[in-house]
Every structure is written in structure tokens, then in C-alpha cells.
Amino acid sequence: MTYAVSIVPHRVLDRLVLAKFREIVGGRFRGTISGGGALQPHVDEFFNFIGIPVLEGYGMTETSPVSAVRTWDKLVIGTVGPPFPSTQIRIFDLVDGKLLYPNPKLRHGGLGLRGEIHVSGPQVMRGYYENPQRTAEVLTADGWFNSGDLGHVDERGVVWITGRAKDTIVLAGGENVEPEPVETLIKTCLLYTSDAADE
């Protein structure tokens, strides 16, 4: 009975309100694709909750350009989905460079441990044109690309992006802090946005 009570308001909301949102984009919209930058959480949640799934992708020019993307069966809000077919993801400790994931010596193989993301796959570049020094900085001898992004892989096999390695602030106690989530909260604060509008 509890389940029936909770599903009825959603069906009413869907029919009276959410269906109208979907009708604005043609009424037969199956989903959207997002890439090229981090999708703001409130935008991600809004479209998914009104019934327009967002398949967010992750990658960069050096990975031509997709490394991971949400799929219909692994549509986890806040993630960039599982690695693209034939693509592998490794996570390395930002401080000591040790392999965190996949690492059978660690609990759960390193799932959930945050570090620097490295990518391997047929879409990864072979190097920068006539720039062997820069190439050596980002590519290992066996073709793994150091993205410079921070993140982790969870138990569902999906990738979370949490920041950039170069932006990491190391506190006196040795704890790493990512400024991006704090900046995002400040930018969405009503006081911040109203002050910016007044200028």
C-alpha cells in the first residue's frame, strides 16, 4: 500500500506538469547527450527527473574525445558512466603515484578510492605533433594517458570526476581539498548571484 501511495503523486505530477516539459522539446525526446564540460548537478537532476535522461560523456581531445559515457542501463546521476568500449581506466594516488584501481591488493580492488585518472584505449592519441617532451609528460611507454583529472570508479563500474589534480590544495595536515565543489556552491548561492547582478 505504501508503494501505491508514493507512485500515484508521481504519475499525477508527470501527467500534469512533467509531460508538458517533454512536449516543449517535441514530446518524443528519448534523451540528451552532454559533453565538453562538467554538467551542473541541478541541471543534470532536473532533466533526469522530468523524464529526459542525460547521457553525460567524459574525455578530451587526446582521447578522441570519449573515455567514458553514461548508458541507458548505467544512467547514474553525477557520474560520466562506465568506460567507453575497449577503454580502460586506472586511478593513481596523487601523492605517491601508487596504483589504486584496479588493484587486487586493496579492499574491493580499489573501488571508490579517489586519485588521478589514466586512460588506455584505441582512441588515445600517440603523441603531440613534434613535441616529444610534452608527450612524455602525459603518455607512458605502454600508451596510458594521464588526464590530470581526479576521480574514482564505484561498485557499479561508473566513473566519477571530482576535480583537477593541478587545482588540489594540500592542507597542513596532509588532506587534499578540491576547490571546484566549493566554487560551484558559491556560484549557485543566491547572495553571490544577486551581488554579481548588481555590479
C-alpha positions, 0 to 999 in steps of 0.5 A: 500500500505504501508503494501505491501511495508514493507512485500515484503523486508521481504519475499525477505530477508527470501527467500534469506538469512533467509531460508538458516539459517533454512536449516543449522539446517535441514530446518524443525526446528519448534523451540528451547527450552532454559533453565538453564540460562538467554538467551542473548537478541541478541541471543534470537532476532536473532533466533526469527527473522530468523524464529526459535522461542525460547521457553525460560523456567524459574525455578530451581531445587526446582521447578522441574525445570519449573515455567514458559515457553514461548508458541507458542501463548505467544512467547514474546521476553525477557520474560520466558512466562506465568506460567507453568500449575497449577503454580502460581506466586506472586511478593513481594516488596523487601523492605517491603515484601508487596504483589504486584501481584496479588493484587486487591488493586493496579492499574491493580492488580499489573501488571508490578510492579517489586519485588521478585518472589514466586512460588506455584505449584505441582512441588515445592519441600517440603523441603531440605533433613534434613535441616529444617532451610534452608527450612524455609528460602525459603518455607512458611507454605502454600508451596510458594517458594521464588526464590530470583529472581526479576521480574514482570508479564505484561498485557499479563500474561508473566513473566519477570526476571530482576535480583537477589534480593541478587545482588540489590544495594540500592542507597542513595536515596532509588532506587534499581539498578540491576547490571546484565543489566549493566554487560551484556552491558559491556560484549557485548561492543566491547572495553571490548571484544577486551581488554579481547582478548588481555590479 
